[in-house]
């Protein structure tokens, strides 16, 4: 077996570890322990789910204890049954409910006499702000519940969010690092104190900083897991597969690549690692000359290649044993399983690039330039959608709540940002041809094509899906996402110097949840999905992102003849995008509408002509400025088809001409230059 790399996650330290009855492990992956708590992290009464209960309200200028509360299930601490606790506004939870000691806001190394016996802490927080509440909530089903004590919007230089979690059944305790202001500077003592002589704390304490960022969702959270008992000397687990899960049969044989983690106290200097396919014969290889310390990972490739002969889904298991010539002391975490899907047919990948940017971000300018420099040399080989974002303040006026949903789905908290095929994120500044080629080089097992037509303010879309394989058991929760975008916009220009913006998302159809697809069966079993949407009302340019477009009665489309459509099929859980497509416009009522009305010259500075067909049924012509103010209105004489409008009183800018008839509304963009 060939060793590829070893990297350090975190190290473990003990204070008086011989006597201490707890040890801790750092989080293996982002998120909350067990994934039970999926609530977003907001202040109580201002966005936090209303099912949370206040234990200690905000507004304590000096450290205080909460009322005594009960644990909602059977729980043991340090091998003793406990059923009640209290929490201080300085970040200490104690099971010693009779203690009169109130820990101060200034934290130090533990054990310390300022901390009551039998306590868990994120000591160093301050509950002095008007939003600083301690709240509680129970998650999960009986037998495996978690009780969360949440320091919501607490203070550490600025707002910061942490939790202490008690887990039923395992009796484990978690300290969860959740969300923080970019200007927060937490310096925390995180750990457990048994008594004045015995404690265990997280490395970095008493100056432990945050790992989580500003994202309100749990996706960037980190946690520390405290377990009662003695840590094993020899314990290695399988952590991850490096292999892409979607493979092409022609590329066989494949190298199996696994990540192994040392969870024991002893440094691993040699071990045997193994893999098997579908529970069959075990492939074993010995490796030596290792130096894997506690909580270090070793990423490795097996020399024995795997060579499947037919397409299908294969269950691969990897595990380690014979650690330093001895036995692994915890077999419960040994084996890691992963399904690898092998296909014998594929098609061209059209990469999906979802970009998050803002006209108020100077960095977005550079990102847009670098992105388009690469895309300009790869015409027709990609699908691009841009979501205007609400920061830096005041945000892009074309920000939408649907764009926000996509941001939260991917846990985006900076601009500019690109999500590539749903699974890879990076900054578009410095975007390279190699990064584009990597996105395009993925296999795709689905053909996707789209046609659309526009008539007035209505868009009709037909999506043709041709799966080359059966998706059941591989992708079981597929969604078709459809984005209507404006190819070029101008009116959302703000403070960063950009005056033109491309592929700006205007509406997700039917909404940000997309259209659910039942299991697709292929090959030779295509599916068609037809969608339609009518933009309501008149054009409006919001002043900022605080009042985004309300699609129920208005729209932000500058030119309905400049709309495009992007579609993609995505697996909801993994976020993997199977295929994407740019829509092709077809001859339709959209083309007829263009013939029914002509506006010339456009741009214009003095006079604009509006030419209608001879048999028109139009009743009024009105003109609105960029912020929706009515600047011109006139009834149309049925026998007259040529109107001249004097622009002497018009200022330079973008206007919208609206021609109303009995059965439709036709819009045209007018540019006035003085």
C-alpha positions in Angstrom: 0.0 0.0 0.0 1.3 3.5 -0.9 1.0 6.2 1.7 -0.2 9.5 0.2 -0.4 11.9 3.2 -0.8 12.4 6.9 -2.4 15.5 8.3 -3.2 16.6 11.8 -6.7 17.3 12.8 -6.4 18.2 16.5 -4.5 16.8 19.5 -5.9 15.8 22.8 -4.7 16.9 26.2 -5.6 15.9 29.7 -5.3 17.7 33.0 -4.6 15.0 35.7 -5.7 12.5 33.1 -4.9 9.4 35.2 -7.7 10.4 37.6 -10.1 12.0 35.1 -13.0 9.9 34.0 -13.7 11.6 30.7 -11.8 11.9 27.4 -12.8 14.0 24.4 -12.6 13.6 20.6 -12.8 16.4 18.1 -15.5 16.4 15.4 -14.9 14.2 12.4 -17.0 16.3 10.1 -19.0 19.5 10.0 -22.5 19.7 11.4 -24.2 18.9 14.7 -23.6 15.6 16.6 -25.9 12.9 15.1 -27.6 15.4 12.8 -30.7 15.6 15.1 -30.7 19.4 15.5 -31.2 21.0 12.1 -32.6 24.4 13.5 -31.0 27.6 12.2 -29.1 29.6 14.7 -30.8 33.0 15.4 -31.6 35.1 18.5 -34.5 34.0 20.6 -37.6 36.0 19.4 -35.9 37.1 16.2 -35.7 34.1 13.9 -35.0 31.2 16.3 -37.5 28.4 16.1 -40.3 29.1 18.6 -40.1 25.6 20.1 -37.1 26.6 22.1 -37.7 27.4 25.8 -36.0 30.2 27.7 -34.0 29.0 30.7 -32.2 32.3 31.5 -33.4 35.5 29.9 -31.1 38.3 28.6 -29.9 41.3 30.4 -27.7 40.2 33.2 -24.9 42.7 33.7 -23.0 40.4 36.2 -22.8 36.6 36.3 -26.0 34.9 37.6 -27.4 31.3 37.8 -30.5 30.3 35.9 -33.3 28.6 37.7 -32.9 24.8 38.3 -34.1 22.8 35.4 -34.7 19.0 34.8 -33.1 16.7 32.3 -35.9 15.2 30.2 -34.5 11.7 30.2 -32.3 9.4 32.3 -28.7 10.6 32.3 -25.5 9.8 34.2 -22.6 12.1 34.7 -19.3 10.7 35.9 -21.1 7.4 36.3 -23.6 8.9 38.7 -27.3 9.5 38.0 -28.2 13.2 37.6 -31.6 14.7 36.8 -31.3 18.4 37.5 -28.8 21.2 36.5 -28.4 25.0 36.4 -26.5 27.3 34.0 -24.6 30.5 34.6 -24.6 33.5 32.3 -20.8 33.0 32.2 -21.1 29.7 30.3 -21.0 27.1 33.0 -23.6 24.2 33.4 -23.4 22.4 36.7 -25.1 19.3 38.1 -24.2 20.6 41.6 -27.4 22.5 42.0 -26.7 23.5 45.6 -23.5 25.3 44.8 -23.4 29.0 45.6 -20.3 29.7 43.6 -21.0 31.8 40.5 -18.1 31.7 38.0 -17.1 35.1 36.8 -16.9 36.3 33.2 -13.1 35.9 33.2 -12.1 32.3 32.4 -8.9 30.4 33.2 -7.5 26.9 32.9 -9.4 24.1 34.7 -9.5 22.7 37.3 -10.2 25.9 39.1 -11.9 26.6 42.5 -14.2 29.2 40.7 -16.0 26.2 39.1 -18.4 24.0 41.0 -17.8 20.3 41.0 -19.5 18.2 38.3 -19.7 21.0 35.7 -19.5 21.3 31.9 -18.5 24.6 30.4 -18.0 27.0 27.6 -16.6 29.4 30.1 -15.7 32.9 28.8 -19.1 33.9 27.4 -21.0 36.8 28.7 -24.8 37.0 28.9 -24.8 40.8 29.1 -26.5 41.7 25.8 -30.2 42.4 25.2 -30.4 39.3 22.9 -28.3 37.0 25.2 -30.7 34.2 26.2 -30.0 30.6 27.3 -32.6 28.4 25.8 -33.3 24.6 25.8 -34.8 22.1 23.5 -35.0 18.3 23.1 -34.4 16.5 19.8 -34.8 12.9 18.6 -36.8 9.9 19.7 -36.9 8.3 23.1 -33.9 6.2 23.7 -31.6 8.4 21.7 -32.6 11.9 22.5 -30.4 15.0 22.8 -31.1 17.8 25.3 -29.6 21.1 24.0 -28.6 24.0 26.3 -28.1 26.8 23.7 -26.2 30.1 24.5 -28.1 32.0 21.8 -26.5 35.2 20.6 -24.2 35.4 23.6 -21.4 37.9 23.8 -17.6 37.5 23.2 -16.5 40.8 21.7 -19.6 40.4 19.4 -22.3 37.8 19.1 -21.4 34.2 19.4 -23.4 30.9 19.6 -22.4 27.8 21.6 -24.3 24.8 23.1 -23.8 22.1 25.7 -25.6 18.9 24.7 -26.5 15.8 26.8 -27.2 12.6 24.9 -29.6 9.9 26.2 -28.3 6.3 26.1 -24.7 7.0 25.4 -24.4 9.5 28.3 -22.1 11.5 26.1 -21.7 15.3 26.4 -21.0 17.5 23.4 -19.8 21.1 23.3 -20.9 22.6 20.0 -19.2 25.6 18.3 -22.1 27.0 16.2 -22.1 30.6 14.8 -20.1 33.8 15.3 -19.9 37.3 14.1 -16.9 38.0 11.9 -15.8 40.5 14.6 -16.4 38.1 17.6 -13.3 37.0 19.5 -14.2 34.1 21.8 -11.5 32.9 24.2 -13.2 29.9 25.8 -12.4 27.3 28.3 -14.3 24.2 26.9 -14.3 21.1 29.1 -15.5 19.2 32.1 -14.5 19.6 35.7 -15.1 16.7 38.1 -13.7 18.4 41.2 -10.9 20.8 42.2 -8.3 18.3 41.2 -9.7 16.5 38.1 -10.7 18.1 34.8 -10.4 17.6 31.0 -10.5 20.5 28.6 -10.2 21.0 24.8 -6.8 21.9 23.4 -6.6 25.6 23.1 -8.4 26.4 26.3 -8.6 28.8 28.0 -8.2 30.7 24.7 -10.2 28.4 22.5 -11.4 30.3 19.5 -14.2 29.4 17.1 -14.0 27.1 14.1 -17.6 27.8 12.9 -18.3 30.9 10.8 -21.3 33.2 10.3 -23.6 30.7 8.6 -26.8 30.3 10.6 -27.3 26.7 9.4 -25.6 23.8 11.2 -23.5 23.0 8.1 -20.4 24.7 9.3 -20.7 23.7 13.0 -18.0 21.9 14.9 -18.3 19.9 18.1 -16.2 18.2 20.8 -17.5 14.8 22.1 -16.8 13.9 25.7 -17.1 10.2 26.7 -17.0 8.7 30.2 -14.3 6.1 30.8 -10.7 5.6 29.7 -9.5 6.2 26.2 -8.3 3.1 24.3 -4.7 2.7 23.6 -5.2 1.1 20.2 -8.1 2.2 18.1 -8.2 3.0 14.4 -11.4 3.8 12.3 -12.2 4.1 8.7 -13.1 7.8 8.0 -13.6 8.4 4.3 -13.3 7.1 0.8 -11.3 9.2 -1.7 -12.9 7.5 -4.7 -15.5 9.3 -6.8 -18.8 7.4 -6.3 -19.7 7.4 -10.0 -17.3 5.4 -12.2 -17.2 4.4 -15.8 -16.6 0.7 -16.6 -14.0 1.5 -19.3 -11.7 3.0 -16.6 -11.4 -0.2 -14.6 -9.4 -1.4 -12.8 -9.8 1.2 -10.0 -7.5 2.1 -7.1 -9.3 2.0 -3.7 -8.3 5.0 -1.6 -9.2 5.2 2.1 -8.7 7.6 5.0 -7.9 6.0 8.4 -7.9 7.8 11.7 -6.1 7.0 14.9 -8.5 7.4 17.8 -6.2 5.8 20.4 -3.6 7.1 22.7 -0.7 5.1 21.2 1.1 6.3 18.0 0.4 3.8 15.2 3.7 2.6 13.6 2.3 -0.4 11.6 -1.1 -1.9 10.8 -3.0 -4.1 8.4 -5.7 -2.5 6.3 -8.4 -4.3 4.4 -11.1 -3.9 1.8 -13.9 -6.1 0.5 -16.5 -5.8 -2.2 -20.1 -6.8 -1.6 -19.0 -8.8 1.5 -16.7 -11.0 -0.6 -13.0 -11.9 -0.3 -10.9 -9.6 1.9 -8.0 -7.9 0.3 -5.4 -7.2 3.0 -2.1 -5.3 2.9 0.4 -4.5 5.7 2.0 -1.2 6.1 4.9 -0.2 8.4 7.1 2.8 9.1 4.0 4.8 10.0 3.8 7.7 12.6 0.1 8.3 13.1 -0.4 10.1 16.4 -3.7 10.5 18.2 -6.3 12.1 16.0 -4.1 12.1 13.0 -5.4 10.8 9.6 -3.5 8.6 7.1 -4.8 8.8 3.5 -3.7 5.7 1.6 -4.1 3.8 -1.7 -4.3 0.0 -1.9 -1.8 -1.6 -4.3 -4.3 -4.3 -5.2 -6.7 -2.8 -7.7 -10.4 -3.5 -8.0 -11.6 -4.7 -11.4 -15.4 -5.1 -11.8 -16.5 -6.8 -15.1 -20.1 -5.5 -15.3 -21.9 -2.3 -14.5 -23.7 -2.1 -11.1 -23.7 -0.8 -7.6 -21.0 -2.2 -5.4 -20.8 -2.0 -1.6 -17.1 -1.4 -0.6 -15.9 -1.8 3.0 -12.6 -0.7 4.4 -11.2 -1.3 7.9 -7.9 -1.6 9.8 -6.6 -4.2 12.3 -3.4 -5.7 13.7 -2.5 -2.3 15.1 1.2 -2.3 16.2 0.8 -6.1 16.3 -2.1 -5.9 18.7 -5.9 -5.8 18.6 -8.1 -2.8 17.9 -9.8 -2.1 21.3 -13.0 -0.7 19.8 -14.5 -2.6 16.9 -17.7 -0.6 16.8 -16.0 2.2 14.7 -13.8 0.1 12.5 -15.5 -0.4 9.2 -16.5 2.3 6.7 -18.9 1.4 3.9 -19.5 3.2 0.7 -21.5 2.4 -2.5 -19.5 2.9 -5.7 -21.7 3.0 -8.8 -20.2 1.7 -12.1 -21.9 2.6 -15.4 -21.2 1.2 -18.8 -22.6 4.2 -20.7 -22.1 8.0 -20.3 -22.6 11.3 -22.1 -21.1 14.7 -22.3 -21.1 16.7 -19.0 -22.4 20.2 -19.2 -21.1 21.8 -15.9 -23.4 23.9 -13.8 -21.8 27.0 -12.4 -24.0 28.8 -9.7 -22.5 32.1 -8.9 -23.2 34.2 -5.8 -22.2 37.9 -6.2 -23.4 41.4 -5.5 -23.2 44.8 -7.2 -22.2 46.2 -3.8 -19.1 43.9 -3.6 -15.8 45.2 -5.0 -14.5 41.6 -5.0 -17.4 40.5 -7.2 -16.0 42.7 -10.0 -12.7 40.8 -10.1 -14.5 37.5 -9.7 -16.9 38.3 -12.6 -14.1 39.3 -14.9 -12.0 36.2 -14.1 -15.0 34.0 -14.6 -16.0 35.4 -17.9 -12.5 35.4 -19.2 -12.5 31.6 -19.0 -16.2 31.1 -20.0 -15.7 33.2 -23.2 -13.3 30.6 -24.5 -15.7 27.7 -23.6 -18.9 28.8 -25.3 -21.9 26.4 -25.2 -20.0 24.1 -22.8 -21.5 25.3 -19.5 -24.7 26.4 -17.7 -24.4 29.7 -15.7 -26.8 31.2 -13.2 -26.0 34.2 -11.0 -27.8 34.9 -7.7 -27.5 38.5 -6.5 -26.8 38.6 -2.8 -27.8 40.9 0.1 -24.4 41.9 1.3 -22.3 44.0 1.6 -25.0 46.4 2.7 -27.2 47.6 1.2 -27.0 44.6 -1.1 -27.9 44.0 -4.7 -31.4 45.4 -5.5 -32.0 42.2 -7.6 -31.5 40.0 -4.5 -34.4 37.5 -4.2 -35.7 35.3 -1.4 -35.3 32.3 -3.8 -31.6 33.2 -4.3 -31.4 33.3 -0.5 -32.7 29.7 -0.4 -30.0 28.6 -2.8 -27.4 30.3 -0.6 -28.6 28.6 2.5 -28.8 25.2 0.7 -25.1 25.5 0.0 -24.2 27.4 3.2 -22.7 30.3 1.2 -21.6 33.2 3.5 -19.1 35.1 1.2 -19.2 36.8 -2.2 -18.2 36.1 -4.8 -18.6 32.4 -4.7 -19.1 29.6 -7.2 -20.7 26.3 -6.6 -19.6 23.8 -9.3 -21.9 20.9 -10.1 -23.5 21.3 -6.6 -20.5 19.7 -4.9 -17.4 21.9 -5.2 -17.1 25.5 -3.9 -14.5 28.1 -4.7 -13.8 31.8 -5.2 -14.1 32.8 -8.9 -11.2 35.2 -8.4 -8.4 33.5 -10.3 -10.7 31.0 -11.9 -8.6 28.8 -14.2 -9.2 26.7 -17.3 -8.1 23.7 -15.3 -10.9 24.3 -12.8 -13.4 24.5 -15.7 -12.0 21.4 -17.2 -12.4 19.6 -13.9 -16.0 20.5 -13.8 -16.6 19.5 -17.4 -14.6 16.3 -17.0 -17.0 14.6 -14.6 -19.0 11.7 -16.1 -22.7 12.3 -16.7 -25.3 9.6 -17.1 -28.2 11.7 -18.3 -29.0 13.7 -21.4 -30.9 16.9 -20.8 -32.3 19.5 -23.3 -34.6 22.4 -23.0 -36.7 24.6 -25.2 -38.6 27.7 -24.2 -40.8 30.5 -25.7 -41.8 33.9 -24.3 -45.0 35.7 -25.1 -45.6 39.0 -23.3 -44.7 38.3 -19.7 -45.4 34.5 -20.0 -42.6 31.9 -20.4 -43.3 28.3 -21.5 -40.6 25.7 -21.0 -40.2 22.1 -22.1 -37.5 20.0 -20.5 -36.5 16.7 -22.1 -34.8 14.2 -19.8 -33.2 11.0 -21.2 -31.6 8.9 -18.4 -29.0 6.5 -19.5 -29.4 4.4 -16.4 -31.9 3.6 -13.7 -31.6 6.0 -10.8 -33.3 3.9 -8.1 -31.0 3.1 -5.3 -28.4 5.6 -6.7 -30.2 8.9 -6.7 -33.5 8.5 -4.9 -34.5 12.1 -4.3 -34.0 13.9 -7.6 -35.3 17.4 -8.3 -35.5 19.4 -11.6 -34.5 23.0 -11.0 -35.5 25.6 -13.5 -34.1 29.1 -13.4 -35.3 32.0 -15.6 -32.6 34.5 -15.9 -32.1 37.8 -17.7 -29.1 37.6 -20.1 -28.0 41.2 -19.4 -29.2 43.7 -16.8 -28.2 47.3 -16.1 -30.5 48.8 -13.5 -29.0 47.0 -10.5 -25.7 48.8 -10.9 -24.5 50.1 -7.5 -21.3 51.0 -5.8 -18.7 48.6 -7.2 -18.4 50.2 -10.7 -20.1 47.5 -12.8 -22.7 48.7 -15.2 -23.6 45.4 -16.9 -24.5 42.1 -15.3 -25.0 38.7 -16.9 -27.3 35.7 -16.4 -29.0 37.3 -13.4 -31.6 34.9 -11.9 -35.1 36.4 -12.0 -37.4 33.4 -11.0 -37.0 29.8 -10.0 -40.0 27.8 -11.4 -42.1 26.8 -9.7 -40.0 27.9 -6.8 -36.7 27.2 -5.1 -37.9 23.6 -4.2 -37.9 22.7 -7.9 -39.9 19.9 -9.5 -39.6 16.5 -7.9 -38.8 13.6 -10.2 -39.8 10.0 -9.5 -37.1 7.4 -10.1 -36.0 7.7 -13.7 -35.7 4.6 -15.7 -33.3 4.3 -18.6 -32.0 3.9 -21.1 -34.5 4.6 -23.9 -37.2 5.9 -21.6 -37.2 9.7 -22.0 -39.4 12.0 -19.9 -40.7 15.5 -20.7 -41.6 18.1 -18.1 -43.6 21.1 -19.2 -43.5 24.3 -17.1 -45.1 27.8 -17.5 -44.9 31.0 -15.6 -46.3 34.5 -16.0 -44.4 37.4 -14.4 -47.0 39.5 -12.5 -47.5 43.2 -12.6 -45.0 45.9 -13.7 -41.3 46.3 -13.5 -40.0 47.5 -10.1 -36.4 48.2 -9.0 -36.2 47.8 -5.2 -34.0 50.4 -3.5 -32.0 47.7 -1.8 -32.0 44.0 -0.7 -34.1 44.7 2.4 -37.3 44.9 0.2 -36.8 42.2 -2.5 -39.2 41.8 -5.4 -42.6 40.3 -4.4 -43.4 38.1 -7.3 -47.1 38.1 -6.4 -47.6 41.6 -7.9 -44.4 42.8 -9.5 -41.3 41.8 -11.4 -37.7 43.0 -12.0 -37.4 42.0 -15.7 -35.9 44.8 -17.6 -36.5 43.2 -21.0 -38.7 40.2 -21.6 -37.1 39.7 -25.0 -33.8 39.0 -23.2 -34.7 36.1 -21.0 -32.8 32.8 -20.8 -33.5 29.5 -19.1 -31.2 27.2 -17.2 -32.2 23.7 -15.9 -30.4 21.1 -13.9 -31.2 17.8 -12.2 -29.9 17.6 -8.6 -29.8 15.0 -5.9 -31.3 16.8 -2.8 -29.2 15.0 -0.1 -25.8 14.9 -1.7 -26.3 18.2 -3.7 -24.7 16.3 -6.7 -25.9 17.8 -10.1 -26.3 15.0 -12.6 -26.6 17.2 -15.7 -27.5 20.7 -16.7 -28.7 22.5 -19.8 -29.1 26.0 -21.3 -32.5 26.4 -22.9 -32.9 27.1 -26.6 -35.6 29.6 -27.6 -38.1 28.5 -30.3 -40.5 30.4 -32.6 -43.6 31.2 -30.7 -45.9 34.0 -29.5 -42.6 35.6 -28.4 -41.6 36.0 -32.0 -45.1 37.2 -33.0 -45.0 39.8 -30.2 -41.7 41.2 -31.5 -43.4 41.7 -34.9 -46.5 43.4 -33.4 -44.6 46.4 -32.0 -41.5 48.3 -33.1 -39.8 50.9 -31.1 -37.2 53.1 -32.9 -34.8 54.7 -32.7 -33.8 52.9 -29.5 -31.7 54.3 -27.8 -33.1 57.7 -28.5 -32.6 61.3 -27.3 -35.4 63.4 -28.8 -38.3 61.4 -30.4 -39.2 57.7 -30.2 -41.6 56.0 -32.7 -43.9 53.2 -31.6 -45.2 51.2 -34.6 -48.2 48.9 -34.1 -49.7 46.5 -36.7 -52.6 47.8 -38.7 -55.2 45.5 -37.1 -54.0 46.1 -33.6 -56.4 46.0 -30.6 -54.1 47.9 -28.2 -55.9 50.3 -25.9 -53.2 52.3 -24.0 -49.5 53.0 -24.1 -47.8 53.9 -20.8 -44.1 54.4 -19.9 -42.5 53.8 -16.5 -39.1 55.0 -15.3 -36.6 52.7 -13.6 -38.2 52.9 -10.2 -41.8 52.3 -11.5 -43.0 55.9 -11.7 -45.5 56.6 -14.4 -44.0 59.2 -16.8 -46.3 58.9 -19.9 -49.8 57.6 -20.6 -52.0 57.8 -23.6 -55.0 56.1 -25.0 -54.5 54.5 -28.5 -56.8 55.3 -31.4 -57.7 52.0 -33.0 -57.3 53.3 -36.5 -53.8 54.7 -35.7 -50.7 52.6 -35.6 -47.8 55.1 -35.5 -47.1 57.1 -32.4 -44.4 59.7 -31.9 -43.4 60.5 -28.3 -41.4 63.6 -27.5 -38.6 62.8 -25.0 -37.8 66.4 -24.1 -39.0 65.9 -20.5 -37.3 62.5 -20.1 -34.1 62.1 -18.3 -31.3 59.8 -19.4 -32.0 56.2 -18.2 -33.9 53.0 -18.8 -37.7 53.1 -19.2 -40.3 50.4 -19.8 -43.0 50.9 -22.5 -46.2 48.9 -21.8 -48.8 48.4 -24.5 -52.1 47.0 -23.2 -54.7 45.2 -25.2 -57.8 43.1 -24.4 -55.9 39.9 -24.1 -52.2 40.6 -23.5 -49.6 43.0 -22.3 -46.5 43.7 -24.4 -43.5 45.4 -23.0 -40.4 47.0 -24.6 -37.3 48.5 -23.0 -36.5 52.1 -24.0 -33.1 53.7 -23.4 -32.9 57.5 -23.4 -29.6 59.3 -23.7 -29.3 63.1 -23.4 
